[in-house]
Amino acid sequence: MGAQKGKDLLLKIGDGAEPEAFTTVAGLRARTISLNARSVDATDADSAGRWRELLAGAGVKSAAVSGQGVFRDAASDALVREAFFEQAARTWRLIVPDFGVLEGPFLVAALEYAGEHDGEASFALTLSSAGEISFEAL
């Protein structure tokens, strides 16, 4: 994978309808996607050379997404705000060019609004995975 433009990494929120329609969260200037897998230590007194042993496939997987930007689109702003106040898992689609598409349920764990008297209003959000996340390579 060669160098990519950060603006090409997209964050989309689903509307909850059938079929699901996705709206790009507009105005994002920065985005971060973190994929995590906790390890399970299976080391015991009989472990070879007393080296740590990890139990494959036993840990909990999670994904976290954060982003920050400026208000640009009333539709996506409303969907994000509703998702936060309802605290219901919404389907989100995360598109990483030349890598793949991650999709699944996320909760809006944090939603922050900020502004300075001589600048634009901005927001920051943090998403936490709330179920199985699928991956499709591009």
Rosetta constraint file for C-alpha pairs under 8 A:
AtomPair CA 1 CA 98 HARMONIC 6.42 0.50
AtomPair CA 1 CA 99 HARMONIC 7.49 0.50
AtomPair CA 4 CA 8 HARMONIC 7.45 0.50
AtomPair CA 4 CA 97 HARMONIC 7.41 0.50
AtomPair CA 5 CA 9 HARMONIC 7.64 0.50
AtomPair CA 6 CA 30 HARMONIC 7.49 0.50
AtomPair CA 6 CA 31 HARMONIC 7.92 0.50
AtomPair CA 7 CA 29 HARMONIC 7.15 0.50
AtomPair CA 7 CA 30 HARMONIC 7.81 0.50
AtomPair CA 8 CA 96 HARMONIC 7.29 0.50
AtomPair CA 8 CA 97 HARMONIC 6.62 0.50
AtomPair CA 9 CA 31 HARMONIC 7.43 0.50
AtomPair CA 9 CA 94 HARMONIC 7.48 0.50
AtomPair CA 9 CA 95 HARMONIC 5.67 0.50
AtomPair CA 9 CA 96 HARMONIC 4.93 0.50
AtomPair CA 9 CA 97 HARMONIC 6.41 0.50
AtomPair CA 10 CA 24 HARMONIC 6.96 0.50
AtomPair CA 10 CA 25 HARMONIC 7.87 0.50
AtomPair CA 10 CA 94 HARMONIC 5.78 0.50
AtomPair CA 10 CA 95 HARMONIC 5.00 0.50
AtomPair CA 10 CA 96 HARMONIC 6.80 0.50
AtomPair CA 11 CA 24 HARMONIC 5.86 0.50
AtomPair CA 11 CA 25 HARMONIC 5.83 0.50
AtomPair CA 11 CA 92 HARMONIC 7.28 0.50
AtomPair CA 11 CA 93 HARMONIC 6.09 0.50
AtomPair CA 11 CA 94 HARMONIC 4.87 0.50
AtomPair CA 11 CA 95 HARMONIC 6.59 0.50
AtomPair CA 12 CA 22 HARMONIC 5.74 0.50
AtomPair CA 12 CA 23 HARMONIC 5.24 0.50
AtomPair CA 12 CA 24 HARMONIC 4.20 0.50
AtomPair CA 12 CA 25 HARMONIC 5.56 0.50
AtomPair CA 12 CA 92 HARMONIC 5.61 0.50
AtomPair CA 12 CA 93 HARMONIC 5.02 0.50
AtomPair CA 12 CA 94 HARMONIC 6.35 0.50
AtomPair CA 13 CA 22 HARMONIC 5.32 0.50
AtomPair CA 13 CA 23 HARMONIC 5.41 0.50
AtomPair CA 13 CA 24 HARMONIC 6.48 0.50
AtomPair CA 13 CA 25 HARMONIC 6.88 0.50
AtomPair CA 13 CA 76 HARMONIC 7.69 0.50
AtomPair CA 13 CA 79 HARMONIC 7.34 0.50
AtomPair CA 13 CA 80 HARMONIC 7.55 0.50
AtomPair CA 13 CA 90 HARMONIC 7.16 0.50
AtomPair CA 13 CA 91 HARMONIC 6.27 0.50
AtomPair CA 13 CA 92 HARMONIC 4.56 0.50
AtomPair CA 13 CA 93 HARMONIC 6.39 0.50
AtomPair CA 14 CA 20 HARMONIC 5.94 0.50
AtomPair CA 14 CA 21 HARMONIC 5.58 0.50
AtomPair CA 14 CA 22 HARMONIC 4.36 0.50
AtomPair CA 14 CA 23 HARMONIC 6.43 0.50
AtomPair CA 14 CA 90 HARMONIC 6.41 0.50
AtomPair CA 14 CA 91 HARMONIC 5.18 0.50
AtomPair CA 14 CA 92 HARMONIC 5.75 0.50
AtomPair CA 14 CA 93 HARMONIC 7.63 0.50
AtomPair CA 15 CA 20 HARMONIC 6.15 0.50
AtomPair CA 15 CA 21 HARMONIC 5.73 0.50
AtomPair CA 15 CA 22 HARMONIC 6.30 0.50
AtomPair CA 15 CA 23 HARMONIC 7.65 0.50
AtomPair CA 15 CA 79 HARMONIC 7.40 0.50
AtomPair CA 15 CA 90 HARMONIC 7.74 0.50
AtomPair CA 15 CA 91 HARMONIC 7.94 0.50
AtomPair CA 16 CA 20 HARMONIC 5.82 0.50
AtomPair CA 16 CA 21 HARMONIC 7.60 0.50
AtomPair CA 16 CA 90 HARMONIC 6.85 0.50
AtomPair CA 16 CA 91 HARMONIC 7.29 0.50
AtomPair CA 17 CA 21 HARMONIC 6.89 0.50
AtomPair CA 22 CA 92 HARMONIC 7.88 0.50
AtomPair CA 22 CA 93 HARMONIC 7.68 0.50
AtomPair CA 23 CA 75 HARMONIC 7.90 0.50
AtomPair CA 23 CA 76 HARMONIC 6.21 0.50
AtomPair CA 24 CA 76 HARMONIC 6.68 0.50
AtomPair CA 25 CA 73 HARMONIC 7.90 0.50
AtomPair CA 25 CA 76 HARMONIC 5.21 0.50
AtomPair CA 25 CA 77 HARMONIC 7.23 0.50
AtomPair CA 25 CA 80 HARMONIC 7.99 0.50
AtomPair CA 26 CA 71 HARMONIC 7.18 0.50
AtomPair CA 26 CA 72 HARMONIC 5.72 0.50
AtomPair CA 26 CA 73 HARMONIC 5.80 0.50
AtomPair CA 26 CA 76 HARMONIC 6.49 0.50
AtomPair CA 26 CA 77 HARMONIC 7.82 0.50
AtomPair CA 27 CA 69 HARMONIC 5.25 0.50
AtomPair CA 27 CA 70 HARMONIC 4.92 0.50
AtomPair CA 27 CA 71 HARMONIC 5.67 0.50
AtomPair CA 27 CA 72 HARMONIC 5.18 0.50
AtomPair CA 27 CA 73 HARMONIC 7.45 0.50
AtomPair CA 28 CA 67 HARMONIC 6.43 0.50
AtomPair CA 28 CA 68 HARMONIC 5.47 0.50
AtomPair CA 28 CA 69 HARMONIC 4.07 0.50
AtomPair CA 28 CA 70 HARMONIC 6.42 0.50
AtomPair CA 29 CA 67 HARMONIC 7.47 0.50
AtomPair CA 29 CA 68 HARMONIC 5.96 0.50
AtomPair CA 29 CA 69 HARMONIC 4.75 0.50
AtomPair CA 29 CA 70 HARMONIC 7.51 0.50
AtomPair CA 30 CA 67 HARMONIC 5.38 0.50
AtomPair CA 30 CA 68 HARMONIC 5.44 0.50
AtomPair CA 30 CA 69 HARMONIC 6.69 0.50
AtomPair CA 31 CA 65 HARMONIC 7.25 0.50
AtomPair CA 31 CA 66 HARMONIC 5.67 0.50
AtomPair CA 31 CA 67 HARMONIC 4.24 0.50
AtomPair CA 31 CA 68 HARMONIC 6.74 0.50
AtomPair CA 32 CA 65 HARMONIC 5.57 0.50
AtomPair CA 32 CA 66 HARMONIC 5.20 0.50
AtomPair CA 32 CA 67 HARMONIC 6.31 0.50
AtomPair CA 33 CA 63 HARMONIC 7.21 0.50
AtomPair CA 33 CA 64 HARMONIC 5.89 0.50
AtomPair CA 33 CA 65 HARMONIC 4.54 0.50
AtomPair CA 33 CA 66 HARMONIC 6.69 0.50
AtomPair CA 34 CA 63 HARMONIC 5.54 0.50
AtomPair CA 34 CA 64 HARMONIC 5.10 0.50
AtomPair CA 34 CA 65 HARMONIC 6.24 0.50
AtomPair CA 35 CA 61 HARMONIC 7.58 0.50
AtomPair CA 35 CA 62 HARMONIC 6.07 0.50
AtomPair CA 35 CA 63 HARMONIC 4.54 0.50
AtomPair CA 35 CA 64 HARMONIC 6.63 0.50
AtomPair CA 36 CA 61 HARMONIC 5.60 0.50
AtomPair CA 36 CA 62 HARMONIC 5.17 0.50
AtomPair CA 36 CA 63 HARMONIC 5.99 0.50
AtomPair CA 37 CA 59 HARMONIC 6.06 0.50
AtomPair CA 37 CA 60 HARMONIC 5.65 0.50
AtomPair CA 37 CA 61 HARMONIC 4.28 0.50
AtomPair CA 37 CA 62 HARMONIC 6.36 0.50
AtomPair CA 38 CA 59 HARMONIC 4.76 0.50
AtomPair CA 38 CA 60 HARMONIC 5.38 0.50
AtomPair CA 38 CA 61 HARMONIC 6.46 0.50
AtomPair CA 39 CA 54 HARMONIC 6.46 0.50
AtomPair CA 39 CA 55 HARMONIC 7.18 0.50
AtomPair CA 39 CA 56 HARMONIC 7.86 0.50
AtomPair CA 39 CA 58 HARMONIC 7.15 0.50
AtomPair CA 39 CA 59 HARMONIC 4.94 0.50
AtomPair CA 39 CA 60 HARMONIC 7.66 0.50
AtomPair CA 40 CA 54 HARMONIC 5.58 0.50
AtomPair CA 40 CA 55 HARMONIC 5.46 0.50
AtomPair CA 40 CA 56 HARMONIC 7.77 0.50
AtomPair CA 40 CA 58 HARMONIC 6.24 0.50
AtomPair CA 40 CA 59 HARMONIC 5.61 0.50
AtomPair CA 41 CA 52 HARMONIC 7.07 0.50
AtomPair CA 41 CA 53 HARMONIC 6.02 0.50
AtomPair CA 41 CA 54 HARMONIC 4.75 0.50
AtomPair CA 41 CA 55 HARMONIC 6.30 0.50
AtomPair CA 42 CA 52 HARMONIC 7.43 0.50
AtomPair CA 42 CA 53 HARMONIC 5.28 0.50
AtomPair CA 42 CA 54 HARMONIC 5.31 0.50
AtomPair CA 42 CA 55 HARMONIC 5.70 0.50
AtomPair CA 43 CA 47 HARMONIC 5.87 0.50
AtomPair CA 43 CA 50 HARMONIC 7.73 0.50
AtomPair CA 43 CA 51 HARMONIC 7.39 0.50
AtomPair CA 43 CA 52 HARMONIC 5.21 0.50
AtomPair CA 43 CA 53 HARMONIC 4.81 0.50
AtomPair CA 43 CA 54 HARMONIC 7.07 0.50
AtomPair CA 44 CA 50 HARMONIC 7.82 0.50
AtomPair CA 45 CA 50 HARMONIC 7.05 0.50
AtomPair CA 46 CA 50 HARMONIC 7.30 0.50
AtomPair CA 47 CA 51 HARMONIC 6.19 0.50
AtomPair CA 47 CA 52 HARMONIC 7.19 0.50
AtomPair CA 47 CA 53 HARMONIC 7.08 0.50
AtomPair CA 55 CA 59 HARMONIC 7.90 0.50
AtomPair CA 62 CA 128 HARMONIC 7.67 0.50
AtomPair CA 62 CA 129 HARMONIC 5.92 0.50
AtomPair CA 63 CA 128 HARMONIC 6.22 0.50
AtomPair CA 63 CA 129 HARMONIC 5.21 0.50
AtomPair CA 63 CA 133 HARMONIC 7.99 0.50
AtomPair CA 64 CA 126 HARMONIC 7.18 0.50
AtomPair CA 64 CA 127 HARMONIC 5.52 0.50
AtomPair CA 64 CA 128 HARMONIC 4.75 0.50
AtomPair CA 64 CA 129 HARMONIC 6.19 0.50
AtomPair CA 65 CA 126 HARMONIC 5.66 0.50
AtomPair CA 65 CA 127 HARMONIC 4.92 0.50
AtomPair CA 65 CA 128 HARMONIC 6.68 0.50
AtomPair CA 66 CA 124 HARMONIC 7.36 0.50
AtomPair CA 66 CA 125 HARMONIC 5.58 0.50
AtomPair CA 66 CA 126 HARMONIC 4.34 0.50
AtomPair CA 66 CA 127 HARMONIC 6.20 0.50
AtomPair CA 67 CA 124 HARMONIC 5.62 0.50
AtomPair CA 67 CA 125 HARMONIC 5.45 0.50
AtomPair CA 67 CA 126 HARMONIC 6.66 0.50
AtomPair CA 68 CA 122 HARMONIC 7.35 0.50
AtomPair CA 68 CA 123 HARMONIC 5.61 0.50
AtomPair CA 68 CA 124 HARMONIC 4.10 0.50
AtomPair CA 68 CA 125 HARMONIC 6.38 0.50
AtomPair CA 69 CA 122 HARMONIC 5.55 0.50
AtomPair CA 69 CA 123 HARMONIC 5.58 0.50
AtomPair CA 69 CA 124 HARMONIC 6.51 0.50
AtomPair CA 70 CA 120 HARMONIC 7.03 0.50
AtomPair CA 70 CA 121 HARMONIC 6.15 0.50
AtomPair CA 70 CA 122 HARMONIC 4.30 0.50
AtomPair CA 70 CA 123 HARMONIC 6.05 0.50
AtomPair CA 71 CA 77 HARMONIC 7.26 0.50
AtomPair CA 71 CA 121 HARMONIC 6.78 0.50
AtomPair CA 71 CA 122 HARMONIC 6.22 0.50
AtomPair CA 71 CA 123 HARMONIC 7.25 0.50
AtomPair CA 73 CA 77 HARMONIC 6.17 0.50
AtomPair CA 74 CA 78 HARMONIC 6.01 0.50
AtomPair CA 75 CA 79 HARMONIC 6.40 0.50
AtomPair CA 76 CA 80 HARMONIC 6.23 0.50
AtomPair CA 77 CA 81 HARMONIC 6.14 0.50
AtomPair CA 78 CA 82 HARMONIC 6.00 0.50
AtomPair CA 79 CA 83 HARMONIC 6.10 0.50
AtomPair CA 80 CA 84 HARMONIC 6.30 0.50
AtomPair CA 80 CA 108 HARMONIC 7.67 0.50
AtomPair CA 81 CA 85 HARMONIC 6.33 0.50
AtomPair CA 81 CA 111 HARMONIC 7.92 0.50
AtomPair CA 82 CA 86 HARMONIC 5.91 0.50
AtomPair CA 83 CA 87 HARMONIC 5.81 0.50
AtomPair CA 83 CA 88 HARMONIC 6.13 0.50
AtomPair CA 83 CA 89 HARMONIC 7.38 0.50
AtomPair CA 83 CA 90 HARMONIC 6.82 0.50
AtomPair CA 83 CA 107 HARMONIC 7.34 0.50
AtomPair CA 83 CA 108 HARMONIC 6.45 0.50
AtomPair CA 84 CA 88 HARMONIC 7.54 0.50
AtomPair CA 84 CA 107 HARMONIC 7.31 0.50
AtomPair CA 84 CA 108 HARMONIC 5.14 0.50
AtomPair CA 84 CA 109 HARMONIC 7.35 0.50
AtomPair CA 84 CA 110 HARMONIC 7.65 0.50
AtomPair CA 84 CA 111 HARMONIC 7.18 0.50
AtomPair CA 87 CA 107 HARMONIC 6.36 0.50
AtomPair CA 87 CA 108 HARMONIC 6.92 0.50
AtomPair CA 88 CA 107 HARMONIC 6.40 0.50
AtomPair CA 89 CA 105 HARMONIC 5.34 0.50
AtomPair CA 89 CA 106 HARMONIC 5.13 0.50
AtomPair CA 89 CA 107 HARMONIC 4.82 0.50
AtomPair CA 89 CA 108 HARMONIC 7.88 0.50
AtomPair CA 89 CA 130 HARMONIC 6.52 0.50
AtomPair CA 90 CA 104 HARMONIC 7.88 0.50
AtomPair CA 90 CA 105 HARMONIC 5.20 0.50
AtomPair CA 90 CA 106 HARMONIC 5.68 0.50
AtomPair CA 90 CA 107 HARMONIC 6.64 0.50
AtomPair CA 91 CA 103 HARMONIC 6.87 0.50
AtomPair CA 91 CA 104 HARMONIC 5.07 0.50
AtomPair CA 91 CA 105 HARMONIC 4.38 0.50
AtomPair CA 91 CA 106 HARMONIC 6.34 0.50
AtomPair CA 92 CA 103 HARMONIC 5.66 0.50
AtomPair CA 92 CA 104 HARMONIC 5.67 0.50
AtomPair CA 92 CA 105 HARMONIC 6.15 0.50
AtomPair CA 92 CA 106 HARMONIC 6.52 0.50
AtomPair CA 93 CA 101 HARMONIC 6.83 0.50
AtomPair CA 93 CA 102 HARMONIC 5.82 0.50
AtomPair CA 93 CA 103 HARMONIC 4.45 0.50
AtomPair CA 93 CA 104 HARMONIC 6.85 0.50
AtomPair CA 94 CA 101 HARMONIC 5.61 0.50
AtomPair CA 94 CA 102 HARMONIC 5.05 0.50
AtomPair CA 94 CA 103 HARMONIC 6.23 0.50
AtomPair CA 95 CA 100 HARMONIC 6.19 0.50
AtomPair CA 95 CA 101 HARMONIC 4.61 0.50
AtomPair CA 95 CA 102 HARMONIC 6.54 0.50
AtomPair CA 96 CA 100 HARMONIC 5.42 0.50
AtomPair CA 96 CA 101 HARMONIC 6.23 0.50
AtomPair CA 97 CA 138 HARMONIC 7.35 0.50
AtomPair CA 98 CA 138 HARMONIC 5.77 0.50
AtomPair CA 99 CA 137 HARMONIC 5.90 0.50
AtomPair CA 99 CA 138 HARMONIC 5.64 0.50
AtomPair CA 100 CA 135 HARMONIC 6.71 0.50
AtomPair CA 100 CA 136 HARMONIC 5.39 0.50
AtomPair CA 100 CA 137 HARMONIC 4.06 0.50
AtomPair CA 100 CA 138 HARMONIC 4.61 0.50
AtomPair CA 101 CA 134 HARMONIC 7.97 0.50
AtomPair CA 101 CA 135 HARMONIC 5.62 0.50
AtomPair CA 101 CA 136 HARMONIC 5.18 0.50
AtomPair CA 101 CA 137 HARMONIC 6.41 0.50
AtomPair CA 101 CA 138 HARMONIC 7.14 0.50
AtomPair CA 102 CA 133 HARMONIC 6.43 0.50
AtomPair CA 102 CA 134 HARMONIC 5.57 0.50
AtomPair CA 102 CA 135 HARMONIC 4.65 0.50
AtomPair CA 102 CA 136 HARMONIC 6.67 0.50
AtomPair CA 103 CA 133 HARMONIC 5.49 0.50
AtomPair CA 103 CA 134 HARMONIC 5.27 0.50
AtomPair CA 103 CA 135 HARMONIC 6.65 0.50
AtomPair CA 104 CA 129 HARMONIC 7.50 0.50
AtomPair CA 104 CA 130 HARMONIC 7.94 0.50
AtomPair CA 104 CA 131 HARMONIC 6.84 0.50
AtomPair CA 104 CA 132 HARMONIC 6.20 0.50
AtomPair CA 104 CA 133 HARMONIC 4.55 0.50
AtomPair CA 104 CA 134 HARMONIC 6.29 0.50
AtomPair CA 105 CA 129 HARMONIC 6.00 0.50
AtomPair CA 105 CA 130 HARMONIC 5.29 0.50
AtomPair CA 105 CA 131 HARMONIC 5.67 0.50
AtomPair CA 105 CA 132 HARMONIC 7.22 0.50
AtomPair CA 105 CA 133 HARMONIC 7.12 0.50
AtomPair CA 106 CA 127 HARMONIC 5.88 0.50
AtomPair CA 106 CA 128 HARMONIC 5.29 0.50
AtomPair CA 106 CA 129 HARMONIC 4.30 0.50
AtomPair CA 106 CA 130 HARMONIC 4.94 0.50
AtomPair CA 106 CA 131 HARMONIC 7.39 0.50
AtomPair CA 107 CA 127 HARMONIC 5.53 0.50
AtomPair CA 107 CA 128 HARMONIC 5.37 0.50
AtomPair CA 107 CA 129 HARMONIC 6.45 0.50
AtomPair CA 107 CA 130 HARMONIC 6.31 0.50
AtomPair CA 108 CA 125 HARMONIC 7.03 0.50
AtomPair CA 108 CA 126 HARMONIC 5.95 0.50
AtomPair CA 108 CA 127 HARMONIC 4.63 0.50
AtomPair CA 108 CA 128 HARMONIC 6.60 0.50
AtomPair CA 109 CA 125 HARMONIC 7.55 0.50
AtomPair CA 109 CA 126 HARMONIC 5.44 0.50
AtomPair CA 109 CA 127 HARMONIC 5.34 0.50
AtomPair CA 109 CA 128 HARMONIC 6.11 0.50
AtomPair CA 110 CA 124 HARMONIC 7.79 0.50
AtomPair CA 110 CA 125 HARMONIC 5.38 0.50
AtomPair CA 110 CA 126 HARMONIC 4.96 0.50
AtomPair CA 110 CA 127 HARMONIC 7.12 0.50
AtomPair CA 111 CA 123 HARMONIC 7.15 0.50
AtomPair CA 111 CA 124 HARMONIC 5.78 0.50
AtomPair CA 111 CA 125 HARMONIC 4.50 0.50
AtomPair CA 111 CA 126 HARMONIC 6.64 0.50
AtomPair CA 112 CA 123 HARMONIC 5.35 0.50
AtomPair CA 112 CA 124 HARMONIC 5.01 0.50
AtomPair CA 112 CA 125 HARMONIC 6.30 0.50
AtomPair CA 113 CA 121 HARMONIC 7.29 0.50
AtomPair CA 113 CA 122 HARMONIC 5.81 0.50
AtomPair CA 113 CA 123 HARMONIC 4.42 0.50
AtomPair CA 113 CA 124 HARMONIC 6.60 0.50
AtomPair CA 114 CA 121 HARMONIC 5.79 0.50
AtomPair CA 114 CA 122 HARMONIC 5.20 0.50
AtomPair CA 114 CA 123 HARMONIC 6.08 0.50
AtomPair CA 115 CA 119 HARMONIC 6.49 0.50
AtomPair CA 115 CA 120 HARMONIC 5.98 0.50
AtomPair CA 115 CA 121 HARMONIC 4.34 0.50
AtomPair CA 115 CA 122 HARMONIC 5.94 0.50
AtomPair CA 116 CA 120 HARMONIC 6.89 0.50
AtomPair CA 116 CA 121 HARMONIC 7.18 0.50
AtomPair CA 129 CA 133 HARMONIC 7.57 0.50
